[in-house]
Amino acid sequence: MRQFKPLHLSEVVFFTRDGQIRLKDIQPYYVLGAICRHCKSISELDRRALERRYGRDTTAINLEKRLRCRSCQNARGNTIMVINQWPR
């Protein structure tokens, strides 16, 4: 199994003029994940499902408010991150 270091979105994607990162700004070869602030578990997010449900123009900050950890059920302070990058 390949080890990876999670990256914060600000290290991968340039901020837009208003300081927000939208789903459409993130290249499709990046795999999105979320890290729980409480138990530090990392899980992969289904990007297509997020785009269908909330739209491509939704910001990462708005999605972070809706995240809930599957391990400990924590809903506060969770962060969206890039957990891996598919080979080109």
N, C-alpha and C positions, 0 to 999 in steps of 0.2 A: 504494500500500500504506500502510495506517495504522500509524504508529509508536505504540508503547506502552511504558510504563515498568513493569517487573515489580514487583509488590507482595508483601510477605511476608504470610503468612496471618494473622499477629497484627494486621496493620493492617486486615484485612477482617472477621475473625470474632472474636467474643468468646470468650475462654477459658472452659471449663467449670470447675466447682468443683475438680476434680482437676488443673487446669492443662493438660489435653489437648484438642486439637482433633480431632474425629471427622469422618468423611466426611458423616455426616448433619447436622452442624452448619453445613456450608457450603451456602449457597443454590445452587439448581440453575442459576442464570444466570451463575455464575462459571465461567470456564474454568480448569482446573488445568494447571499446567506444572511442569517441574522444571529446575533450573539446576545444571550441573556445577561443582563446586568447582575442578576442575583446568583444564579448557579453556574454561569460561564459556559453553558452548553451552546454549541454552534450547530445550526441546521440549515439546509438548503431551502431556498424559496422557489416556488414555481412561478417563474417570470411571466409566462404566457397567461396563466390564470390571473395574476395581478393586473396585467394589462387589460384583459377582458373585463374584469370586475370594476377596476377603478379608472381605466383609461391610460393612454400613454403619456398624457400631460400631467399626471399626478406627481407630486414631489415626494422625495424620499422621506422628508420630515413628516408629511401626512401619513405615509405608510408606517413609519416607526410608531406613531401614536396608536395604531391598530394592532400591533404585534402582541401576541401572547405566547409565552414559552410553553411547549408541550410537556416539558419535564416537571417544572415546578409551578406552572400556571401564573407566573409573574407577568404583569402587563405594564410595568413602569420601567422606563429607562432602557428598553431594548434598542439595539442599533442594527441598521442594515449595513452589511459589509460585502466586499468581494472576497469570496472564499477560494476561488480557483479561476483559472483561465484555460479555456479549451485550446488545444494546439491548433495553430493556423495551417 
